[in-house]
Amino acid sequence: MSGDQSLPGGEPVPEEADEAVFWETPDIYGAYPRLTEDQTARLAEHGQRRGMAPNDVLIQEGERCETFFVVLSGTVAVVEDYGTPEEHVLRVHGPGRFIGELGLLHGQVAFYTAVAREPGEVLVVALDRLRHLVSQDSTIGDVVLRACLGRRALLVGQGAGFRIIGSRYSPDTRRLREFAIRNRLPHRWIDLETDEEAEDLLRRFGVGPEETPLVIWRNTTLLRNPSNAELARLIGLPSLPAGNRHGDVLIVGSGPGGLAAAVYAASEGLSTTVVEAMATGGQAGTSSRIENLLGFPAGISGAELTERAVLQADKFGARISIPLEATGLHPKDEDHYVVAFADGSEIAARAVVLATGARYRRLQVPGIERLEGTSVHYSATVYEAQQCRTDPVAVVGGGNSAGQAVLFLAGFAPKVHLLVRGPSLEASMSRYLVDQVERHPRVDVMLHTEVTEVIGQEVLEELDVVDNRTGGHRRLAVRSLFVFTGADPHTKWLAGIIALDSRGFVLTGPEAQEACACPEVWHGRGRSCMTLETSLPGVFAVGDVRSGSVKRVASAVGEGAMSIHFVHRYLGRTAAHGGTDNSPHTRSKESAWLA
């Protein structure tokens, strides 16, 4: 094993470390908690003890995680590139610590190898039992989930995992990086333009620059310009089993609205499938901290909220597939709709919930396109924030997402300029955020300000901004730009299929019925269009994609839950009007929580 015994971030191992946990990584970041005796005893009820000898491999990098280990005695090292010249220790755990990170809960492959350093004993818990405990036992669940999220963030920040080699000017490089970042996948980007390591790797694998971008993992796996789906399969992101293409409810999109719909549908006995084109959590999943969500007085990160919701949906039996991009929707027969996907596959369902959300509009100013994905970002996650420790940054936008990003980035960057086109923050930002933003010593709020040019060839150097009252220009020396402006819905694939408003958002309820090309469809059913129902009976819309929706996480969650109430009503009426699908998963009553 490598002699590199430094800790994450390069901290030296403290000499005063307890002999029983010699070289153990200190819990500086709250990601390495020590389980209490009661928690260990609770886990022991669902696992078994096993001895370990030095150099026993518990988890192998690149293989699917299927077991949860608690160290009872001895020590276990978490190692990257185990058995290669690049091998190095990431951290060491002693008695009371557990081994695993976020991929463990989702059945992804491991981004590291866990190997015994000293003889001892571990508690072995099967993955299905761990998932059950995490969802049922709030004490253990909170400890494990928070630690796993923290460890994943550290792996991302350390550049562990696979490597993406490509040019900063390449759209495919940008696509792969965005997919990895949004799905919180540990990786490191090696810039073909500036990183000396890129040439060595290309030579080692015998490929030319024209074949990039490349994905390299463990120096054994090489993918040439892979699709998002190919990268997802390599890492073990969830997908639907072959042939599993029918169900009661198909939910398109996995933001807060889609995940809420999945939890309620699956928990109430409906056969539920969720498909997602990019990453679970939607825009909310990229939020650093959401503080106005009911039940979370200390706030919660978008990533943690997403992972908790995914675990809930999984617990109740919902199936999730990433990435799967919807391209079409049409009726199959009187009782089913079919959604077509970009990979040529189709899924049939008795009801469909549209929860595709919206994406922030790209800023259209000179010079910005070449820096998108390198210095210009449309989300603010730990990955981007790690690059902002020494230089000032700018955030464009006046809504809650911009405010959350400003406060998050101010914890890393020495200065954050908030550029707001309007005359005040109060117009579109919640009061609690306005107060925090205006009080923060590292935040400079610039009202009546718009970006007119992005300056820099390889990295952002300056912004040219204008005061829209006086017309006066000035230059801001910043190294990163974060954009949180208005959003456009993901509805191009629905144009001409269901009724949309003038901005492309999905019409629902009376507005959808009025805009319906065939109003007799409602007369034939003897009812009106339900509140969240689109112009197609049995197709519902929730969250940001819905016209007139309140753009808040809590509202999306409420609409997602409420949509299943309407799904039950629709399925009940369908059966009453001669439907032939007698699914054993469908209950005869309406949603239990509204019964």
C-alpha positions, 0 to 999 in steps of 0.5 A, spaced: 500 500 500 502 507 498 506 510 503 502 516 502 498 517 509 496 524 508 488 526 510 483 529 505 486 536 503 493 534 505 492 535 512 497 531 516 495 525 521 495 527 528 501 524 532 496 524 538 491 519 535 488 514 539 492 507 538 486 503 537 484 508 531 491 509 529 492 513 523 484 514 523 481 520 519 479 525 523 471 527 523 473 534 520 467 535 516 462 531 519 462 525 514 465 520 518 461 519 524 462 514 530 456 510 531 453 509 538 453 502 541 445 502 541 446 504 533 451 498 532 446 493 536 440 495 532 444 494 526 447 487 528 440 485 529 440 485 521 447 483 520 452 478 522 459 479 524 465 477 520 473 477 521 478 480 517 485 480 516 490 485 513 489 486 506 482 483 506 478 487 500 471 489 503 469 493 497 472 493 490 473 499 486 468 499 480 464 493 482 457 494 485 456 496 492 452 490 495 454 490 503 454 495 508 460 494 513 461 497 520 468 496 523 468 493 530 475 492 531 481 493 527 482 499 521 479 499 514 483 504 509 479 507 503 484 507 497 483 510 490 487 506 484 488 500 489 494 495 486 496 501 481 502 505 481 497 511 483 494 508 489 493 512 495 489 512 501 483 517 501 481 515 509 482 510 514 476 508 519 477 505 526 472 502 530 465 504 530 465 507 523 462 505 517 464 504 510 460 506 504 458 513 501 452 515 497 453 510 491 452 504 497 444 506 498 443 506 490 447 500 488 452 504 484 459 501 483 464 503 488 469 509 486 474 506 491 477 500 494 476 498 502 481 494 504 483 492 511 489 495 514 489 491 521 486 485 523 479 485 526 472 484 525 466 487 521 459 487 522 456 485 515 449 488 513 446 486 506 444 492 502 436 491 502 436 490 510 440 497 510 435 501 505 430 498 510 433 501 516 435 507 513 427 508 511 424 506 517 429 508 523 430 515 523 436 515 528 440 511 524 437 513 517 439 521 519 446 518 521 447 514 515 444 519 509 448 525 512 455 521 512 453 518 505 452 525 502 458 528 505 462 523 503 460 523 496 461 531 496 468 530 499 469 525 493 467 530 488 471 535 491 477 531 491 477 529 484 476 522 485 472 517 480 473 517 473 476 522 468 473 526 463 478 528 458 476 533 453 477 540 450 473 546 454 471 548 447 467 541 446 460 541 446 460 534 448 465 535 453 460 540 456 455 535 456 459 529 459 461 534 465 454 537 466 451 530 466 456 528 471 456 534 476 448 534 476 448 527 478 453 528 483 458 523 480 465 523 483 470 525 477 475 529 475 476 533 468 482 534 465 482 540 460 485 538 453 487 545 452 491 546 458 492 540 462 499 537 461 496 530 464 492 530 458 497 528 453 500 523 457 493 519 458 492 520 450 499 517 449 498 511 454 491 509 451 493 510 444 488 515 442 488 522 438 485 529 440 480 528 435 477 522 438 476 526 445 472 527 449 474 520 453 472 517 459 477 513 463 476 509 469 481 505 473 486 505 467 482 499 464 476 502 462 476 507 456 469 510 453 470 514 446 465 520 447 460 516 450 453 518 450 450 520 457 446 513 457 453 509 456 456 513 462 450 512 466 451 504 465 458 504 467 457 508 474 450 504 475 445 509 475 438 506 475 435 503 469 429 499 467 429 492 467 428 489 460 421 488 458 418 492 464 415 497 459 407 497 462 404 500 468 399 504 472 403 511 472 408 514 468 412 520 471 416 524 466 421 528 470 424 527 477 424 534 480 420 535 487 414 534 484 415 528 480 418 525 486 413 527 490 408 523 485 412 517 485 412 517 493 405 517 493 403 513 487 407 507 489 405 508 497 398 507 495 399 501 490 400 503 483 405 500 479 409 507 478 415 508 473 419 515 473 423 517 467 429 522 468 433 525 462 438 528 466 438 528 474 434 526 480 432 533 483 431 537 477 433 545 479 432 544 486 437 538 486 442 543 485 440 548 491 445 549 496 440 550 501 433 551 502 431 554 508 423 555 507 421 548 506 416 546 511 419 541 516 426 543 515 427 549 520 435 549 519 434 548 512 436 542 507 440 542 501 437 540 494 442 534 494 439 531 501 432 533 499 433 529 493 436 523 496 431 522 501 425 523 496 429 517 492 430 513 497 422 514 499 420 512 492 425 506 492 422 503 498 415 503 496 417 500 489 417 506 484 422 504 479 427 510 476 431 510 470 436 515 468 437 518 463 431 517 459 429 523 454 422 523 452 420 525 445 413 523 444 406 522 447 400 519 444 394 514 446 395 507 445 388 505 446 382 507 450 386 505 457 393 507 455 398 512 453 405 511 450 411 515 451 416 514 446 424 516 448 430 518 444 433 511 445 427 508 441 424 505 447 417 506 449 413 505 455 405 504 456 401 507 462 394 508 464 396 515 466 401 520 465 404 525 470 408 531 467 414 533 471 419 535 466 420 542 470 424 548 467 431 550 466 434 557 467 435 561 460 442 561 457 445 568 458 445 571 451 451 576 451 457 576 447 463 572 449 459 567 453 458 561 449 466 559 449 466 559 457 460 555 458 461 549 463 468 552 465 467 559 467 460 560 466 455 556 470 447 555 471 448 551 477 452 552 484 454 546 487 460 544 491 464 542 484 463 549 482 464 552 489 471 549 490 474 552 484 472 559 487 476 559 493 481 565 491 477 569 486 471 574 486 465 571 482 458 574 480 451 571 480 446 574 475 438 573 477 434 576 483 430 570 485 430 565 490 435 560 486 440 566 485 439 568 493 441 561 495 447 561 490 450 567 493 450 565 500 453 558 498 458 561 494 460 567 499 462 561 503 468 559 498 469 566 494 472 572 497 467 576 494 460 575 490 457 580 486 449 579 485 447 583 479 440 584 479 436 587 473 431 590 477 430 596 482 430 591 488 431 584 491 424 584 494 420 583 488 422 576 487 426 574 492 423 571 499 424 576 505 429 571 509 434 571 503 434 578 502 436 579 509 441 574 509 444 577 502 444 584 504 447 583 511 453 578 508 460 582 508 462 578 502 456 580 498 455 586 493 448 587 491 448 591 484 441 593 482 439 596 475 445 592 473 446 587 466 451 584 463 453 586 456 459 582 455 463 576 457 471 577 457 476 572 456 479 567 452 480 560 456 477 563 462 473 568 465 477 575 466 472 580 466 464 582 465 462 588 462 456 591 465 451 596 464 447 601 469 440 600 465 438 607 468 444 611 466 447 607 461 454 607 464 458 601 463 464 598 468 468 592 468 468 587 474 474 583 475 471 576 476 473 569 474 466 565 475 459 567 473 453 564 475 446 565 471 440 564 475 435 568 470 428 566 468 426 559 466 424 555 460 419 549 460 421 542 457 415 542 453 418 542 446 416 534 445 409 536 447 408 541 442 401 540 438 400 534 443 397 538 449 395 545 450 401 549 452 400 557 453 404 562 449 411 561 453 410 553 452 408 551 459 403 546 460 395 548 461 391 545 466 384 545 469 379 549 465 384 553 461 386 546 458 379 544 457 378 551 453 384 550 449 382 543 447 382 542 440 376 536 441 372 539 447 367 534 446 372 529 449 370 532 456 362 531 454 363 524 452 366 523 459 361 526 463 365 531 467 370 537 466 377 537 466 380 536 473 385 541 476 392 538 474 389 535 468 392 537 461 388 537 455 389 530 454 384 526 459 389 522 464 395 526 463 397 531 468 402 536 469 405 538 476 411 543 478 414 548 474 412 545 467 405 547 469 402 554 467 401 558 473 404 554 478 408 557 484 415 556 483 417 553 490 419 547 492 413 546 497 408 547 491 411 542 487 411 537 492 404 539 494 402 538 486 406 532 485 402 529 491 395 532 489 396 529 482 395 522 485 389 523 488 386 525 481 390 519 478 386 515 482 379 519 480 381 518 473 383 510 473 376 509 477 372 513 472 376 509 466 374 503 469 367 505 470 366 507 463 368 500 460 376 500 461 379 493 461 385 493 465 384 490 471 391 491 474 392 488 481 396 494 483 390 499 482 386 500 488 378 502 488 378 508 492 381 514 491 388 517 494 388 514 501 391 520 504 385 524 502 380 519 503 
